[in-house]
Amino acid sequence: MTPPAFQIHRLQQIDADQRHALADLLIDCVEGGASVSFMHPLAPERAHAFWRSVAEGVARGERALLVAEDAQGIAGTVQLVLAQPENQPHRADLAKMLVHRRARRLGMGEALMRAAEAVALDCGKTLLVLDTVDGSDAERLYRRLGWQSCGVIPGYALWPQGGLCATHYFYRTLP
C-alpha cells in the first residue's frame, strides 16, 4: 500500500502564511458549494477574520486544529471545539471539516476524521458531535466511519448560493 500524498498535523498556533492558506481553502470550499456557514462570494477579508478567531481559540486551548498538507500546501482541515459547558467535559464538537476540491476522493477526509478522533481521545473526550448537509459526500463518509445519526432538520441552513438545505446531526462515542 502506498503512503498518502499528504501529511496531517495539529497546529498549536496559526501563522500568517497558514492563515492565508486556510482562508484560501475555505473560499475554495464555499465556491465549490459547501454549506459551511458562509455565503458566496466569500471575501478574503471575511475568511481571514474567521481564521483569526479560530487562531485565538487554539491559543486559548478551546479548539484543536488539524491540517492536511499536500505538495501544494494546506489542502484540508478539521477542528475540535474542546471548550464545552462544565457538565459536558467529556464532549467535543467536530467542526469545519474542509477538503480542497483538488484533494477530494484521495482519503484525506477520512484521515482527518481519524486524526481528530485520536486528538479527542488525547484530550479526554469520549463523545463527539457534528452536523453536515443531509445527503452530502460528508454524510456518507461519517456513516462509513461509524458515526450515528441523530436526525435531520429541514431548512436549517442556506447553500452558499442561496436556498435552504437540510442539516444532518451525528454523534460518535469513542472507545
Secondary structure, 3 states (H helix, E strand, C coil): CCCCCCEEEEECCCCHHHHHHHHHHHHHHHHCCCCCCCCCCCCHHHHHHHHHHHHHHHHCCCEEEEEEEECCEEEEEEEEECCCCCCCCCEEEEEEEEECHHHCCCCHHHHHHHHHHHHHHHCCCCEEEEEEECCCHHHHHHHHCCCEEEEEEEEEEECCCCCEEEEEEEEEECC
